[in-house]
Amino acid sequence: MALVSALPVAGLFSHPEHPFFVMSQHPSLKGSKSVGSKRSVLKRFERVKTLQKRGLWEEGRSPLGLPKTKPDA
């Protein structure tokens, strides 16, 4: 059984000055740090609740094909 080296392949992940060079992540790809941030898109159950609050929900109606609903401000 051959031993596999744990070192990165030369040129693939390495840099001449930094043998274990790791690229940084773009800020837009990082997770949201603000907890409870305002979302502009509602989930289906949230849209149904919003329509019920506004009196636009008819009982027995299908939850599929709902109209676009803006979140309450």
Residue pairs with C-beta under 8 A, 6 or more apart in sequence:
7 19
8 14
8 19
8 20
13 20
13 21
13 22
14 20
14 21
15 21
38 71
39 71
40 71
42 50
42 69
42 71
44 63
44 66
45 63
46 71
47 66
47 69
48 57
48 63
48 66
50 69
50 71
50 72
51 57
51 66
51 67
51 69
53 72
